[in-house]
Amino acid sequence: MQYVIMLVIVAWLAIADFITGMIKAYVTGTLSSSKMRKGGVNKVGELVVMTTGCGLEAGIKALGKYYDTSTQLASFAGTAIALLVFSYILVMEVISILENYAEINPDAAGWITKLLTRLKRNNDKED
């Protein structure tokens, strides 16, 4: 059930990002079917990657039953993969939604830009 919830969250974030991207394009006068098509394909790709991560977890857990490995270790490895993929997509989508919103609403651009700059600065330090 947890993987269904993860997939629903990722799907909702992808839809929200796509919608805010369309609104941004309308507001800025850059509405383009080729950009929408590319964005839609990217969102489908994210869902495929998330589904693959969840499927890997189920597969690794099932394989662990047939070998002398600990089923707990196999379950942990699969869960870690699914959670890493989910976390990456979650952060990426939220940042994209905030960037879109900053262009839609110039009044919010200040705090969003500060937040995103701080996030990017922390990310650069980790690299």
C-alpha positions in Angstrom: 0.0 0.0 0.0 2.9 2.4 0.8 4.0 2.2 -2.9 0.6 3.1 -4.1 0.7 6.1 -1.9 4.1 7.1 -3.2 2.9 6.7 -6.8 -0.2 8.8 -6.1 2.0 11.5 -4.5 4.4 11.5 -7.5 1.5 11.5 -10.0 -0.2 14.5 -8.2 3.1 16.4 -8.0 3.7 15.8 -11.7 0.2 17.0 -12.6 0.6 20.0 -10.3 3.9 20.9 -12.0 2.4 20.5 -15.4 -0.5 22.7 -14.6 1.6 25.4 -12.9 3.9 25.2 -16.0 0.9 25.8 -18.3 -0.3 28.7 -16.2 3.2 30.2 -16.2 3.4 29.9 -19.9 0.0 31.5 -20.3 1.0 34.4 -18.0 4.3 35.0 -19.7 3.0 34.5 -23.2 5.2 31.6 -24.0 2.6 28.9 -24.4 4.1 26.3 -26.7 2.7 22.8 -27.7 6.3 21.5 -28.1 7.2 22.5 -24.5 4.0 21.0 -23.2 4.6 17.8 -25.1 8.2 17.6 -23.7 6.9 18.4 -20.2 4.3 15.7 -20.5 6.8 13.1 -21.6 9.1 14.1 -18.7 6.2 13.5 -16.3 5.4 10.1 -17.8 9.1 9.3 -17.4 9.0 10.2 -13.7 6.1 7.9 -13.2 7.9 5.1 -15.0 11.0 5.6 -12.8 8.9 5.7 -9.6 7.0 2.6 -10.7 10.3 0.9 -11.5 11.7 1.8 -8.0 8.6 0.3 -6.3 8.8 -2.8 -8.5 12.5 -3.3 -7.7 11.5 -3.3 -4.0 8.9 -6.0 -4.5 11.3 -8.0 -6.7 14.2 -7.8 -4.4 12.0 -8.8 -1.5 10.7 -11.8 -3.5 14.2 -12.9 -4.5 15.3 -12.7 -0.9 12.9 -15.5 -0.1 14.6 -17.9 -2.5 18.2 -17.4 -1.5 20.0 -17.7 1.8 20.0 -14.0 2.2 18.1 -12.3 5.0 14.6 -11.3 3.8 15.0 -8.2 6.1 18.2 -7.2 4.2 16.5 -7.7 0.9 13.5 -5.7 2.0 15.7 -2.9 3.3 17.6 -2.7 0.0 14.4 -2.5 -2.0 12.8 0.0 0.3 15.9 2.2 0.3 15.8 2.2 -3.6 12.1 3.1 -3.6 12.5 5.9 -1.0 15.6 7.4 -2.7 13.7 7.6 -6.1 10.6 9.0 -4.3 12.6 11.6 -2.4 14.5 12.8 -5.5 11.3 13.2 -7.6 9.5 14.8 -4.6 12.2 17.5 -4.2 12.6 18.0 -7.9 8.8 18.5 -8.4 8.4 20.8 -5.4 11.2 23.0 -6.6 9.8 23.1 -10.1 6.3 24.1 -8.8 7.8 26.8 -6.7 9.8 28.2 -9.7 6.7 28.2 -11.8 4.7 29.9 -9.0 7.4 32.6 -8.7 6.9 33.5 -12.3 3.1 33.4 -12.0 3.0 35.6 -8.9 5.8 38.2 -8.8 4.8 39.1 -5.2 5.9 35.6 -4.2 9.1 35.7 -6.3 11.2 37.2 -3.5 10.7 34.6 -0.8 10.7 31.8 -3.3 14.0 33.0 -4.8 15.6 33.3 -1.4 14.4 29.8 -0.5 15.6 28.2 -3.7 18.9 30.0 -3.5 19.5 28.7 0.0 18.6 25.2 -1.1 20.9 25.4 -4.1 23.7 26.8 -1.9 23.3 23.9 0.6 23.3 21.4 -2.3 26.5 22.9 -3.8 28.2 22.5 -0.4 27.3 18.8 -0.3 28.8 18.2 -3.7 
